[in-house]
Amino acid sequence: MADVNAKFSMNIYLCGVGGQGIGLLSEVLIRSCMEAGHPVKGVDTHGLAQRGGIVASQVKIGARLFTPRIPPGEADLIVALERLEAYRGIVAMLKEGGTVVYYDTEYQPIGVRMGRDQYPAAEELEAAVAARGGRLERVHLEDLPDPRMQNTALLGRLSSLGAIPGVSAEIIENNLRAVVSPAALEANLEVFRRCSHAPVASQG
């Protein structure tokens, strides 16, 4: 277990669309933070997950945690499984100087299908993050074996960035082994290792 700085704290906002695997992403991150020695709390907001609606999880790290809820504009790290949800997360949750890691795919949530929302271009995400003095990391694998592995690709990218202090690639892989079903494990681990070892995980 890693040494823990008692003063260290971090707010992590996870977002995507129902069916993309936010639950697995959240569980692996929470388990990995705990294994790294961080006090952590998390909460999921499922909403209309089974209908392709917005899904979000909030994870807080710190020695003095009273609630897992993250106030608007206070997320140090946003991890998004879809471009529109990444943009929404940036606008609503990202703090000054925060980091965004997103999988660049278009999943067409309900708001877009009904004509209420428009998909943002990648350049709009770049501008929104730059306006907050933050960092944006795009992930996209053209040959991803299964769209359900996008969460694993993001976990690999997070580990390569060292985005959460003490949460190493080895720790995340240990927890992928604990959470992912045996039938899908090896394929997920291959995607994770590609994104965690490559200097630039973004392709395409």
C-alpha positions, 0 to 999 in steps of 0.5 A, spaced: 500 500 500 502 506 498 504 512 503 498 517 503 499 524 504 493 526 509 492 533 506 491 530 499 484 530 496 481 530 489 474 530 486 473 525 480 467 526 476 465 520 471 460 521 466 457 517 460 451 514 457 447 508 459 450 502 457 457 504 456 460 501 463 460 507 467 459 502 473 465 498 472 469 504 471 467 507 477 468 500 481 475 499 478 477 506 480 474 506 487 478 499 489 484 502 486 484 508 490 483 504 496 489 499 494 493 505 493 491 507 501 487 513 499 480 514 503 475 514 498 467 515 497 463 514 491 456 515 489 453 513 482 447 517 479 444 512 474 438 516 471 435 513 465 441 508 464 437 503 461 434 508 456 441 511 453 440 516 458 446 520 462 450 516 467 455 519 472 459 517 478 462 522 483 468 519 487 472 523 492 479 522 495 481 525 502 482 524 509 476 528 511 470 526 507 463 528 509 459 526 502 461 523 496 458 529 492 462 534 488 460 541 488 459 544 481 466 547 478 470 543 483 472 537 479 479 536 479 479 530 474 473 528 469 473 522 466 468 521 460 466 516 455 463 520 450 464 527 447 457 530 449 458 528 456 465 530 456 463 537 454 457 537 459 462 535 464 467 540 463 462 546 463 458 544 469 464 541 473 471 542 471 475 546 476 480 551 474 486 547 472 483 541 472 484 535 467 479 531 462 480 525 459 475 522 454 473 517 449 472 520 443 465 517 441 458 519 439 453 515 442 447 520 441 444 520 448 436 522 448 437 529 448 441 529 441 435 524 438 430 529 440 433 535 437 434 538 444 442 538 444 447 538 439 454 535 438 460 539 440 466 538 435 473 536 439 475 543 438 469 546 442 472 541 448 479 544 447 477 551 448 472 550 454 478 546 457 483 552 455 478 557 458 479 554 465 487 553 464 486 545 464 489 539 460 485 535 455 486 528 453 483 525 447 483 517 447 480 513 441 482 506 438 480 505 431 481 497 432 477 497 439 475 490 439 468 492 443 465 498 444 464 496 451 472 496 452 472 504 452 472 504 459 478 500 459 482 504 454 480 510 459 483 506 465 489 505 461 490 512 459 489 514 466 495 510 469 499 512 463 498 519 465 499 518 473 492 522 473 491 519 481 497 519 485 499 512 487 494 509 483 499 505 478 498 501 472 499 495 476 494 497 481 488 498 476 490 491 473 489 488 479 482 491 480 480 489 473 482 482 474 477 482 480 471 486 477 471 484 469 468 477 467 473 471 466 470 471 459 472 478 457 478 479 462 484 478 457 481 482 451 480 488 456 487 487 459 490 487 452 486 494 451 488 496 458 496 495 457 496 498 450 493 505 453 497 504 459 504 503 456 504 507 449 506 514 450 500 516 446 494 512 447 490 516 442 489 514 435 485 515 429 
